[in-house]
Amino acid sequence: MATINTHKAKDGTLSYRVRIQRKGQKTQSATFSTLSQARKFATLAEARIIEGRYFPATKTPHTLSELLERYEREIMPRKDEETQKTHRAALHFWRDRLGHKILADITREDVIQGRDELSKRLL
């Protein structure tokens, strides 16, 4: 939720501070010289929050490649040889396709497109 506070300086000029608070997140704030700029910022910031794009501090900086490497290193050795072979092929596909992306940036559409491409290769 955004709150706009008005501040009056000693010289009489007004400034408007926007504070946006969301449970579990750090408070975000910005100061503007006009009320219209403050309202516009508040509206856009709240829209970004709803989309899940505003608070970059919660974004994990890990890529899919890092996740797949850890899986290969820690989980794969516990599986039998045949399973490792099929999993390696899938890991290679996903690493080539989405490995460069940060985990938080991978969308449902990315996964669906990859799944469809993979199923075409198998047919």
N, CA, C and O atoms as a GROMACS GRO file, in nm:
protein
  492
    1MET      N    1   0.083  -0.117   0.000
    1MET     CA    2   0.000   0.000   0.000
    1MET      C    3   0.088   0.124   0.000
    1MET      O    4   0.185   0.131   0.076
    2ALA      N    5   0.057   0.220  -0.082
    2ALA     CA    6   0.136   0.342  -0.094
    2ALA      C    7   0.076   0.452  -0.006
    2ALA      O    8  -0.046   0.467   0.004
    3THR      N    9   0.166   0.528   0.055
    3THR     CA   10   0.126   0.644   0.135
    3THR      C   11   0.206   0.763   0.084
    3THR      O   12   0.326   0.752   0.061
    4ILE      N   13   0.140   0.877   0.068
    4ILE     CA   14   0.208   0.998   0.023
    4ILE      C   15   0.202   1.100   0.136
    4ILE      O   16   0.094   1.137   0.182
    5ASN      N   17   0.320   1.145   0.180
    5ASN     CA   18   0.329   1.246   0.285
    5ASN      C   19   0.381   1.376   0.225
    5ASN      O   20   0.468   1.375   0.139
    6THR      N   21   0.326   1.489   0.272
    6THR     CA   22   0.370   1.620   0.228
    6THR      C   23   0.469   1.677   0.330
    6THR      O   24   0.444   1.673   0.450
    7HIS      N   25   0.580   1.730   0.279
    7HIS     CA   26   0.681   1.791   0.366
    7HIS      C   27   0.703   1.935   0.321
    7HIS      O   28   0.718   1.964   0.202
    8LYS      N   29   0.703   2.025   0.420
    8LYS     CA   30   0.726   2.166   0.390
    8LYS      C   31   0.864   2.205   0.444
    8LYS      O   32   0.891   2.193   0.563
    9ALA      N   33   0.951   2.252   0.354
    9ALA     CA   34   1.086   2.293   0.393
    9ALA      C   35   1.080   2.430   0.460
    9ALA      O   36   0.977   2.497   0.457
   10LYS      N   37   1.192   2.471   0.521
   10LYS     CA   38   1.198   2.601   0.589
   10LYS      C   39   1.176   2.716   0.492
   10LYS      O   40   1.123   2.821   0.530
   11ASP      N   41   1.216   2.696   0.366
   11ASP     CA   42   1.196   2.803   0.267
   11ASP      C   43   1.055   2.802   0.208
   11ASP      O   44   1.024   2.886   0.123
   12GLY      N   45   0.970   2.710   0.251
   12GLY     CA   46   0.832   2.708   0.206
   12GLY      C   47   0.802   2.614   0.090
   12GLY      O   48   0.686   2.598   0.053
   13THR      N   49   0.904   2.552   0.034
   13THR     CA   50   0.879   2.460  -0.078
   13THR      C   51   0.822   2.329  -0.025
   13THR      O   52   0.854   2.284   0.085
   14LEU      N   53   0.737   2.270  -0.106
   14LEU     CA   54   0.675   2.143  -0.070
   14LEU      C   55   0.742   2.028  -0.144
   14LEU      O   56   0.784   2.043  -0.259
   15SER      N   57   0.751   1.915  -0.078
   15SER     CA   58   0.795   1.792  -0.143
   15SER      C   59   0.700   1.681  -0.098
   15SER      O   60   0.635   1.690   0.006
   16TYR      N   61   0.694   1.577  -0.178
   16TYR     CA   62   0.599   1.468  -0.153
   16TYR      C   63   0.677   1.337  -0.148
   16TYR      O   64   0.745   1.299  -0.243
   17ARG      N   65   0.665   1.269  -0.035
   17ARG     CA   66   0.736   1.142  -0.019
   17ARG      C   67   0.637   1.027  -0.029
   17ARG      O   68   0.536   1.023   0.040
   18VAL      N   69   0.670   0.935  -0.118
   18VAL     CA   70   0.589   0.815  -0.136
   18VAL      C   71   0.656   0.702  -0.060
   18VAL      O   72   0.776   0.677  -0.076
   19ARG      N   73   0.579   0.633   0.023
   19ARG     CA   74   0.628   0.515   0.095
   19ARG      C   75   0.540   0.398   0.056
   19ARG      O   76   0.417   0.406   0.060
   20ILE      N   77   0.604   0.290   0.019
   20ILE     CA   78   0.530   0.170  -0.020
   20ILE      C   79   0.573   0.057   0.072
   20ILE      O   80   0.691   0.023   0.079
   21GLN      N   81   0.477   0.001   0.141
   21GLN     CA   82   0.505  -0.108   0.233
   21GLN      C   83   0.431  -0.232   0.188
   21GLN      O   84   0.316  -0.227   0.145
   22ARG      N   85   0.501  -0.344   0.200
   22ARG     CA   86   0.442  -0.472   0.167
   22ARG      C   87   0.493  -0.572   0.268
   22ARG      O   88   0.612  -0.575   0.299
   23LYS      N   89   0.405  -0.654   0.319
   23LYS     CA   90   0.441  -0.750   0.422
   23LYS      C   91   0.557  -0.838   0.375
   23LYS      O   92   0.553  -0.894   0.265
   24GLY      N   93   0.659  -0.849   0.459
   24GLY     CA   94   0.774  -0.933   0.427
   24GLY      C   95   0.877  -0.866   0.338
   24GLY      O   96   0.976  -0.929   0.302
   25GLN      N   97   0.857  -0.741   0.301
   25GLN     CA   98   0.949  -0.669   0.213
   25GLN      C   99   1.000  -0.544   0.283
   25GLN      O  100   0.939  -0.496   0.378
   26LYS      N  101   1.113  -0.492   0.234
   26LYS     CA  102   1.162  -0.366   0.286
   26LYS      C  103   1.072  -0.254   0.236
   26LYS      O  104   1.015  -0.262   0.127
   27THR      N  105   1.060  -0.149   0.317
   27THR     CA  106   0.981  -0.032   0.277
   27THR      C  107   1.056   0.040   0.166
   27THR      O  108   1.176   0.064   0.177
   28GLN      N  109   0.986   0.075   0.060
   28GLN     CA  110   1.043   0.150  -0.051
   28GLN      C  111   0.991   0.293  -0.043
   28GLN      O  112   0.874   0.315  -0.013
   29SER      N  113   1.079   0.391  -0.069
   29SER     CA  114   1.033   0.529  -0.066
   29SER      C  115   1.104   0.611  -0.173
   29SER      O  116   1.214   0.577  -0.216
   30ALA      N  117   1.038   0.719  -0.213
   30ALA     CA  118   1.095   0.812  -0.311
   30ALA      C  119   1.031   0.948  -0.284
   30ALA      O  120   0.918   0.956  -0.237
   31THR      N  121   1.106   1.055  -0.316
   31THR     CA  122   1.058   1.191  -0.293
   31THR      C  123   1.044   1.263  -0.425
   31THR      O  124   1.129   1.250  -0.514
   32PHE      N  125   0.935   1.341  -0.439
   32PHE     CA  126   0.905   1.412  -0.562
   32PHE      C  127   0.871   1.558  -0.532
   32PHE      O  128   0.828   1.592  -0.422
   33SER      N  129   0.890   1.643  -0.632
   33SER     CA  130   0.861   1.785  -0.614
   33SER      C  131   0.715   1.818  -0.642
   33SER      O  132   0.666   1.923  -0.600
   34THR      N  133   0.645   1.730  -0.713
   34THR     CA  134   0.503   1.756  -0.740
   34THR      C  135   0.419   1.638  -0.696
   34THR      O  136   0.464   1.523  -0.696
   35LEU      N  137   0.297   1.667  -0.659
   35LEU     CA  138   0.204   1.563  -0.616
   35LEU      C  139   0.170   1.469  -0.731
   35LEU      O  140   0.153   1.349  -0.709
   36SER      N  141   0.159   1.522  -0.851
   36SER     CA  142   0.124   1.437  -0.965
   36SER      C  143   0.234   1.334  -0.993
   36SER      O  144   0.204   1.220  -1.027
   37GLN      N  145   0.360   1.374  -0.980
   37GLN     CA  146   0.470   1.279  -0.997
   37GLN      C  147   0.465   1.171  -0.890
   37GLN      O  148   0.488   1.053  -0.917
   38ALA      N  149   0.436   1.212  -0.768
   38ALA     CA  150   0.429   1.117  -0.657
   38ALA      C  151   0.317   1.016  -0.679
   38ALA      O  152   0.335   0.896  -0.658
   39ARG      N  153   0.201   1.066  -0.721
   39ARG     CA  154   0.088   0.974  -0.746
   39ARG      C  155   0.118   0.879  -0.861
   39ARG      O  156   0.085   0.760  -0.854
   40LYS      N  157   0.180   0.930  -0.965
   40LYS     CA  158   0.215   0.845  -1.080
   40LYS      C  159   0.312   0.736  -1.037
   40LYS      O  160   0.294   0.619  -1.073
   41PHE      N  161   0.416   0.773  -0.960
   41PHE     CA  162   0.512   0.674  -0.911
   41PHE      C  163   0.441   0.569  -0.826
   41PHE      O  164   0.465   0.450  -0.842
   42ALA      N  165   0.355   0.613  -0.735
   42ALA     CA  166   0.284   0.520  -0.646
   42ALA      C  167   0.201   0.421  -0.726
   42ALA      O  168   0.200   0.301  -0.697
   43THR      N  169   0.131   0.471  -0.826
   43THR     CA  170   0.047   0.384  -0.909
   43THR      C  171   0.131   0.281  -0.985
   43THR      O  172   0.099   0.162  -0.986
   44LEU      N  173   0.239   0.329  -1.048
   44LEU     CA  174   0.324   0.238  -1.124
   44LEU      C  175   0.395   0.137  -1.034
   44LEU      O  176   0.406   0.019  -1.069
   45ALA      N  177   0.442   0.183  -0.919
   45ALA     CA  178   0.511   0.093  -0.827
   45ALA      C  179   0.416  -0.014  -0.774
   45ALA      O  180   0.453  -0.131  -0.764
   46GLU      N  181   0.295   0.024  -0.740
   46GLU     CA  182   0.198  -0.075  -0.693
   46GLU      C  183   0.164  -0.176  -0.802
   46GLU      O  184   0.144  -0.294  -0.773
   47ALA      N  185   0.156  -0.130  -0.927
   47ALA     CA  186   0.130  -0.223  -1.037
   47ALA      C  187   0.246  -0.322  -1.050
   47ALA      O  188   0.224  -0.441  -1.074
   48ARG      N  189   0.369  -0.273  -1.036
   48ARG     CA  190   0.486  -0.363  -1.044
   48ARG      C  191   0.486  -0.462  -0.929
   48ARG      O  192   0.525  -0.578  -0.946
   49ILE      N  193   0.443  -0.418  -0.813
   49ILE     CA  194   0.436  -0.508  -0.698
   49ILE      C  195   0.337  -0.621  -0.727
   49ILE      O  196   0.366  -0.737  -0.700
   50ILE      N  197   0.222  -0.586  -0.781
   50ILE     CA  198   0.122  -0.686  -0.814
   50ILE      C  199   0.177  -0.785  -0.916
   50ILE      O  200   0.150  -0.905  -0.908
   51GLU      N  201   0.254  -0.735  -1.012
   51GLU     CA  202   0.315  -0.822  -1.113
   51GLU      C  203   0.432  -0.901  -1.056
   51GLU      O  204   0.480  -0.995  -1.119
   52GLY      N  205   0.479  -0.863  -0.939
   52GLY     CA  206   0.592  -0.933  -0.878
   52GLY      C  207   0.726  -0.886  -0.929
   52GLY      O  208   0.824  -0.959  -0.918
   53ARG      N  209   0.734  -0.765  -0.985
   53ARG     CA  210   0.858  -0.718  -1.045
   53ARG      C  211   0.926  -0.606  -0.968
   53ARG      O  212   1.037  -0.567  -1.004
   54TYR      N  213   0.866  -0.553  -0.863
   54TYR     CA  214   0.919  -0.431  -0.805
   54TYR      C  215   1.031  -0.452  -0.705
   54TYR      O  216   1.128  -0.376  -0.705
   55PHE      N  217   1.021  -0.552  -0.621
   55PHE     CA  218   1.118  -0.569  -0.514
   55PHE      C  219   1.232  -0.659  -0.559
   55PHE      O  220   1.225  -0.781  -0.541
   56PRO      N  221   1.337  -0.602  -0.617
   56PRO     CA  222   1.445  -0.684  -0.670
   56PRO      C  223   1.526  -0.756  -0.563
   56PRO      O  224   1.595  -0.852  -0.594
   57ALA      N  225   1.518  -0.712  -0.439
   57ALA     CA  226   1.595  -0.777  -0.333
   57ALA      C  227   1.549  -0.920  -0.310
   57ALA      O  228   1.627  -1.001  -0.259
   58THR      N  229   1.426  -0.954  -0.346
   58THR     CA  230   1.375  -1.090  -0.325
   58THR      C  231   1.410  -1.183  -0.440
   58THR      O  232   1.391  -1.304  -0.429
   59LYS      N  233   1.459  -1.128  -0.548
   59LYS     CA  234   1.494  -1.210  -0.663
   59LYS      C  235   1.620  -1.289  -0.634
   59LYS      O  236   1.721  -1.233  -0.591
   60THR      N  237   1.615  -1.419  -0.657
   60THR     CA  238   1.736  -1.498  -0.640
   60THR      C  239   1.826  -1.477  -0.760
   60THR      O  240   1.779  -1.483  -0.874
   61PRO      N  241   1.952  -1.453  -0.738
   61PRO     CA  242   2.043  -1.427  -0.849
   61PRO      C  243   2.094  -1.554  -0.914
   61PRO      O  244   2.191  -1.550  -0.990
   62HIS      N  245   2.032  -1.666  -0.887
   62HIS     CA  246   2.081  -1.794  -0.939
   62HIS      C  247   2.019  -1.825  -1.075
   62HIS      O  248   1.901  -1.800  -1.099
   63THR      N  249   2.101  -1.880  -1.163
   63THR     CA  250   2.053  -1.918  -1.295
   63THR      C  251   2.007  -2.064  -1.293
   63THR      O  252   2.037  -2.140  -1.200
   64LEU      N  253   1.935  -2.100  -1.397
   64LEU     CA  254   1.891  -2.240  -1.409
   64LEU      C  255   2.013  -2.331  -1.422
   64LEU      O  256   2.012  -2.442  -1.369
   65SER      N  257   2.116  -2.286  -1.492
   65SER     CA  258   2.238  -2.368  -1.505
   65SER      C  259   2.297  -2.402  -1.370
   65SER      O  260   2.340  -2.516  -1.348
   66GLU      N  261   2.300  -2.306  -1.279
   66GLU     CA  262   2.353  -2.333  -1.145
   66GLU      C  263   2.270  -2.438  -1.073
   66GLU      O  264   2.324  -2.526  -1.006
   67LEU      N  265   2.139  -2.429  -1.086
   67LEU     CA  266   2.050  -2.526  -1.024
   67LEU      C  267   2.073  -2.665  -1.083
   67LEU      O  268   2.081  -2.764  -1.009
   68LEU      N  269   2.084  -2.673  -1.215
   68LEU     CA  270   2.103  -2.802  -1.281
   68LEU      C  271   2.239  -2.863  -1.246
   68LEU      O  272   2.251  -2.984  -1.229
   69GLU      N  273   2.342  -2.779  -1.235
   69GLU     CA  274   2.474  -2.828  -1.195
   69GLU      C  275   2.470  -2.888  -1.055
   69GLU      O  276   2.531  -2.992  -1.029
   70ARG      N  277   2.400  -2.821  -0.965
   70ARG     CA  278   2.388  -2.872  -0.828
   70ARG      C  279   2.312  -3.004  -0.826
   70ARG      O  280   2.348  -3.096  -0.753
   71TYR      N  281   2.207  -3.013  -0.906
   71TYR     CA  282   2.130  -3.138  -0.916
   71TYR      C  283   2.220  -3.250  -0.966
   71TYR      O  284   2.220  -3.361  -0.914
   72GLU      N  285   2.298  -3.218  -1.070
   72GLU     CA  286   2.389  -3.318  -1.126
   72GLU      C  287   2.494  -3.363  -1.024
   72GLU      O  288   2.530  -3.481  -1.019
   73ARG      N  289   2.542  -3.271  -0.946
   73ARG     CA  290   2.647  -3.299  -0.848
   73ARG      C  291   2.594  -3.372  -0.725
   73ARG      O  292   2.660  -3.463  -0.675
   74GLU      N  293   2.475  -3.333  -0.675
   74GLU     CA  294   2.428  -3.386  -0.548
   74GLU      C  295   2.324  -3.497  -0.558
   74GLU      O  296   2.320  -3.585  -0.473
   75ILE      N  297   2.240  -3.493  -0.659
   75ILE     CA  298   2.129  -3.588  -0.669
   75ILE      C  299   2.158  -3.701  -0.767
   75ILE      O  300   2.130  -3.817  -0.738
   76MET      N  301   2.212  -3.667  -0.882
   76MET     CA  302   2.234  -3.767  -0.987
   76MET      C  303   2.316  -3.887  -0.943
   76MET      O  304   2.283  -3.999  -0.982
   77PRO      N  305   2.422  -3.872  -0.864
   77PRO     CA  306   2.500  -3.990  -0.825
   77PRO      C  307   2.420  -4.095  -0.749
   77PRO      O  308   2.461  -4.211  -0.744
   78ARG      N  309   2.308  -4.058  -0.689
   78ARG     CA  310   2.226  -4.153  -0.614
   78ARG      C  311   2.132  -4.233  -0.704
   78ARG      O  312   2.068  -4.327  -0.658
   79LYS      N  313   2.124  -4.198  -0.830
   79LYS     CA  314   2.032  -4.265  -0.922
   79LYS      C  315   2.107  -4.374  -0.999
   79LYS      O  316   2.230  -4.372  -1.010
   80ASP      N  317   2.031  -4.472  -1.052
   80ASP     CA  318   2.095  -4.579  -1.128
   80ASP      C  319   2.141  -4.526  -1.265
   80ASP      O  320   2.100  -4.418  -1.307
   81GLU      N  321   2.224  -4.601  -1.332
   81GLU     CA  322   2.288  -4.557  -1.457
   81GLU      C  323   2.188  -4.521  -1.566
   81GLU      O  324   2.206  -4.421  -1.636
   82GLU      N  325   2.084  -4.601  -1.582
   82GLU     CA  326   1.986  -4.574  -1.688
   82GLU      C  327   1.911  -4.443  -1.662
   82GLU      O  328   1.889  -4.364  -1.754
   83THR      N  329   1.874  -4.421  -1.539
   83THR     CA  330   1.806  -4.297  -1.502
   83THR      C  331   1.899  -4.178  -1.523
   83THR      O  332   1.856  -4.074  -1.573
   84GLN      N  333   2.025  -4.192  -1.485
   84GLN     CA  334   2.122  -4.084  -1.505
   84GLN      C  335   2.135  -4.048  -1.653
   84GLN      O  336   2.146  -3.931  -1.689
   85LYS      N  337   2.132  -4.151  -1.737
   85LYS     CA  338   2.145  -4.127  -1.882
   85LYS      C  339   2.027  -4.044  -1.934
   85LYS      O  340   2.048  -3.947  -2.008
   86THR      N  341   1.906  -4.080  -1.897
   86THR     CA  342   1.789  -4.005  -1.946
   86THR      C  343   1.783  -3.866  -1.884
   86THR      O  344   1.746  -3.769  -1.950
   87HIS      N  345   1.820  -3.856  -1.757
   87HIS     CA  346   1.818  -3.726  -1.691
   87HIS      C  347   1.924  -3.632  -1.750
   87HIS      O  348   1.900  -3.513  -1.765
   88ARG      N  349   2.041  -3.686  -1.783
   88ARG     CA  350   2.146  -3.603  -1.843
   88ARG      C  351   2.100  -3.541  -1.974
   88ARG      O  352   2.130  -3.425  -2.002
   89ALA      N  353   2.026  -3.617  -2.054
   89ALA     CA  354   1.976  -3.564  -2.180
   89ALA      C  355   1.878  -3.449  -2.154
   89ALA      O  356   1.882  -3.346  -2.222
   90ALA      N  357   1.791  -3.467  -2.056
   90ALA     CA  358   1.695  -3.361  -2.023
   90ALA      C  359   1.768  -3.240  -1.965
   90ALA      O  360   1.734  -3.126  -1.999
   91LEU      N  361   1.866  -3.262  -1.878
   91LEU     CA  362   1.942  -3.152  -1.821
   91LEU      C  363   2.015  -3.073  -1.930
   91LEU      O  364   2.019  -2.950  -1.926
   92HIS      N  365   2.070  -3.144  -2.025
   92HIS     CA  366   2.141  -3.078  -2.136
   92HIS      C  367   2.044  -2.992  -2.217
   92HIS      O  368   2.076  -2.879  -2.254
   93PHE      N  369   1.925  -3.045  -2.244
   93PHE     CA  370   1.824  -2.970  -2.320
   93PHE      C  371   1.787  -2.841  -2.247
   93PHE      O  372   1.791  -2.733  -2.306
   94TRP      N  373   1.753  -2.852  -2.119
   94TRP     CA  374   1.708  -2.735  -2.044
   94TRP      C  375   1.822  -2.636  -2.021
   94TRP      O  376   1.799  -2.515  -2.018
   95ARG      N  377   1.943  -2.686  -2.004
   95ARG     CA  378   2.058  -2.596  -1.987
   95ARG      C  379   2.080  -2.514  -2.115
   95ARG      O  380   2.108  -2.394  -2.109
   96ASP      N  381   2.069  -2.579  -2.230
   96ASP     CA  382   2.084  -2.507  -2.358
   96ASP      C  383   1.971  -2.408  -2.380
   96ASP      O  384   1.992  -2.298  -2.430
   97ARG      N  385   1.852  -2.447  -2.343
   97ARG     CA  386   1.732  -2.366  -2.370
   97ARG      C  387   1.715  -2.248  -2.274
   97ARG      O  388   1.692  -2.136  -2.318
   98LEU      N  389   1.726  -2.273  -2.143
   98LEU     CA  390   1.696  -2.170  -2.044
   98LEU      C  391   1.807  -2.151  -1.940
   98LEU      O  392   1.788  -2.075  -1.844
   99GLY      N  393   1.918  -2.217  -1.957
   99GLY     CA  394   2.024  -2.214  -1.856
   99GLY      C  395   2.076  -2.077  -1.821
   99GLY      O  396   2.118  -2.054  -1.708
  100HIS      N  397   2.073  -1.984  -1.915
  100HIS     CA  398   2.125  -1.849  -1.892
  100HIS      C  399   2.031  -1.762  -1.810
  100HIS      O  400   2.072  -1.657  -1.760
  101LYS      N  401   1.906  -1.804  -1.794
  101LYS     CA  402   1.805  -1.721  -1.727
  101LYS      C  403   1.813  -1.734  -1.575
  101LYS      O  404   1.844  -1.841  -1.522
  102ILE      N  405   1.784  -1.624  -1.508
  102ILE     CA  406   1.771  -1.625  -1.362
  102ILE      C  407   1.642  -1.699  -1.330
  102ILE      O  408   1.541  -1.684  -1.400
  103LEU      N  409   1.644  -1.778  -1.224
  103LEU     CA  410   1.528  -1.862  -1.191
  103LEU      C  411   1.398  -1.782  -1.180
  103LEU      O  412   1.294  -1.827  -1.227
  104ALA      N  413   1.404  -1.665  -1.120
  104ALA     CA  414   1.284  -1.584  -1.102
  104ALA      C  415   1.230  -1.531  -1.234
  104ALA      O  416   1.114  -1.490  -1.241
  105ASP      N  417   1.313  -1.530  -1.339
  105ASP     CA  418   1.270  -1.478  -1.468
  105ASP      C  419   1.214  -1.584  -1.561
  105ASP      O  420   1.163  -1.552  -1.669
  106ILE      N  421   1.221  -1.709  -1.523
  106ILE     CA  422   1.167  -1.817  -1.606
  106ILE      C  423   1.015  -1.817  -1.591
  106ILE      O  424   0.962  -1.828  -1.481
  107THR      N  425   0.947  -1.805  -1.704
  107THR     CA  426   0.802  -1.796  -1.702
  107THR      C  427   0.738  -1.931  -1.736
  107THR      O  428   0.805  -2.023  -1.783
  108ARG      N  429   0.612  -1.938  -1.712
  108ARG     CA  430   0.534  -2.058  -1.748
  108ARG      C  431   0.542  -2.083  -1.898
  108ARG      O  432   0.553  -2.197  -1.943
  109GLU      N  433   0.537  -1.975  -1.975
  109GLU     CA  434   0.543  -1.986  -2.120
  109GLU      C  435   0.677  -2.044  -2.166
  109GLU      O  436   0.681  -2.122  -2.261
  110ASP      N  437   0.788  -2.006  -2.099
  110ASP     CA  438   0.919  -2.062  -2.132
  110ASP      C  439   0.918  -2.214  -2.116
  110ASP      O  440   0.967  -2.287  -2.202
  111VAL      N  441   0.861  -2.259  -2.006
  111VAL     CA  442   0.858  -2.403  -1.977
  111VAL      C  443   0.767  -2.475  -2.077
  111VAL      O  444   0.801  -2.583  -2.124
  112ILE      N  445   0.653  -2.417  -2.108
  112ILE     CA  446   0.560  -2.480  -2.202
  112ILE      C  447   0.623  -2.490  -2.341
  112ILE      O  448   0.614  -2.595  -2.405
  113GLN      N  449   0.688  -2.384  -2.388
  113GLN     CA  450   0.754  -2.388  -2.518
  113GLN      C  451   0.864  -2.493  -2.520
  113GLN      O  452   0.878  -2.567  -2.618
  114GLY      N  453   0.942  -2.500  -2.414
  114GLY     CA  454   1.047  -2.601  -2.405
  114GLY      C  455   0.992  -2.741  -2.404
  114GLY      O  456   1.044  -2.830  -2.470
  115ARG      N  457   0.886  -2.762  -2.328
  115ARG     CA  458   0.822  -2.893  -2.321
  115ARG      C  459   0.772  -2.936  -2.458
  115ARG      O  460   0.791  -3.050  -2.500
  116ASP      N  461   0.707  -2.842  -2.529
  116ASP     CA  462   0.655  -2.873  -2.662
  116ASP      C  463   0.768  -2.906  -2.760
  116ASP      O  464   0.756  -2.999  -2.840
  117GLU      N  465   0.876  -2.830  -2.752
  117GLU     CA  466   0.991  -2.857  -2.840
  117GLU      C  467   1.052  -2.993  -2.808
  117GLU      O  468   1.088  -3.068  -2.898
  118LEU      N  469   1.063  -3.024  -2.680
  118LEU     CA  470   1.120  -3.151  -2.639
  118LEU      C  471   1.031  -3.267  -2.684
  118LEU      O  472   1.083  -3.370  -2.727
  119SER      N  473   0.899  -3.252  -2.676
  119SER     CA  474   0.810  -3.361  -2.718
  119SER      C  475   0.817  -3.381  -2.870
  119SER      O  476   0.804  -3.494  -2.916
  120LYS      N  477   0.837  -3.275  -2.946
  120LYS     CA  478   0.854  -3.290  -3.092
  120LYS      C  479   0.981  -3.365  -3.126
  120LYS      O  480   0.983  -3.444  -3.221
  121ARG      N  481   1.087  -3.342  -3.049
  121ARG     CA  482   1.214  -3.413  -3.072
  121ARG      C  483   1.201  -3.562  -3.044
  121ARG      O  484   1.265  -3.645  -3.108
  122LEU      N  485   1.117  -3.594  -2.946
  122LEU     CA  486   1.103  -3.735  -2.907
  122LEU      C  487   1.016  -3.812  -3.004
  122LEU      O  488   1.024  -3.935  -3.008
  123LEU      N  489   0.932  -3.745  -3.081
  123LEU     CA  490   0.841  -3.816  -3.172
  123LEU      C  491   0.907  -3.860  -3.297
  123LEU      O  492   0.843  -3.921  -3.383
   0.00000   0.00000   0.00000
